[in-house]
Amino acid sequence: MTEKTRYHHGDLRRSLLDAAAELLREEGEAGLSMRQLAARVGVSRTAPYHHFKDKQELLCAIAEEGFRRYIEVLSLDAGNLSEQRLQRFVREYLDFALDNVEYYDLMFGSRLWKSPGLPKP
């Protein structure tokens, strides 16, 4: 981690992502603003822009974090796909969706991925 991404309270990018996920859970996407995020974390209004170009880029980063977390909880072994394993997978998928709404909506909702300004692969 470079010195530019570290602050007195640790990793600011990580703090911003965590606080943004909390705001999404509490108030939904409409309630999340870069200004409110900065206030929640206790940094200047411009600090989040050193890590995220805009709210869209922040939301994409939150969705990316959601996919990381999702992969960690999955236990699907395609080579051993019994009915019991499939049922376990479905339970894990639903548990993740219900326990991580702030990530799930960004990961699988169509609005974020249909937004203009997303980088082309």
Solvent accessible surface area in square Angstrom, and as a share of the most:
residue,aa,sasa,rsa
1,M,143,0.64
2,T,90,0.52
3,E,149,0.67
4,K,161,0.68
5,T,41,0.24
6,R,111,0.40
7,Y,80,0.30
8,H,173,0.77
9,H,76,0.34
10,G,19,0.19
11,D,37,0.19
12,L,0,0.00
13,R,89,0.32
14,R,86,0.31
15,S,30,0.19
16,L,0,0.00
17,L,6,0.03
18,D,49,0.25
19,A,9,0.07
20,A,0,0.00
21,A,6,0.04
22,E,86,0.39
23,L,0,0.00
24,L,15,0.07
25,R,121,0.44
26,E,106,0.47
27,E,85,0.38
28,G,29,0.28
29,E,49,0.22
30,A,106,0.82
31,G,20,0.19
32,L,2,0.01
33,S,46,0.30
34,M,12,0.06
35,R,153,0.56
36,Q,60,0.27
37,L,0,0.00
38,A,1,0.01
39,A,76,0.59
40,R,97,0.35
41,V,31,0.18
42,G,60,0.58
43,V,31,0.18
44,S,70,0.45
45,R,146,0.53
46,T,87,0.50
47,A,10,0.08
48,P,0,0.00
49,Y,109,0.41
50,H,126,0.56
51,H,26,0.12
52,F,1,0.00
53,K,138,0.59
54,D,52,0.27
55,K,61,0.26
56,Q,39,0.18
57,E,70,0.32
58,L,0,0.00
59,L,3,0.01
60,C,29,0.17
61,A,9,0.07
62,I,1,0.00
63,A,0,0.00
64,E,95,0.43
65,E,18,0.08
66,G,0,0.00
67,F,71,0.30
68,R,118,0.43
69,R,81,0.30
70,Y,23,0.09
71,I,122,0.62
72,E,139,0.62
73,V,71,0.41
74,L,52,0.26
75,S,37,0.24
76,L,75,0.37
77,D,77,0.40
78,A,85,0.66
79,G,80,0.77
80,N,88,0.45
81,L,93,0.46
82,S,53,0.34
83,E,126,0.57
84,Q,141,0.63
85,R,36,0.13
86,L,84,0.42
87,Q,91,0.41
88,R,113,0.41
89,F,43,0.18
90,V,69,0.40
91,R,137,0.50
92,E,31,0.14
93,Y,61,0.23
94,L,90,0.45
95,D,80,0.41
96,F,7,0.03
97,A,13,0.10
98,L,130,0.65
99,D,93,0.48
100,N,28,0.14
101,V,64,0.37
102,E,19,0.09
103,Y,6,0.02
104,Y,49,0.19
105,D,84,0.43
106,L,8,0.04
107,M,5,0.02
108,F,89,0.37
109,G,28,0.27
110,S,69,0.44
111,R,137,0.50
112,L,4,0.02
113,W,110,0.39
114,K,162,0.69
115,S,16,0.11
116,P,125,0.79
117,G,66,0.64
118,L,34,0.17
119,P,118,0.74
120,K,179,0.76
121,P,179,1.13
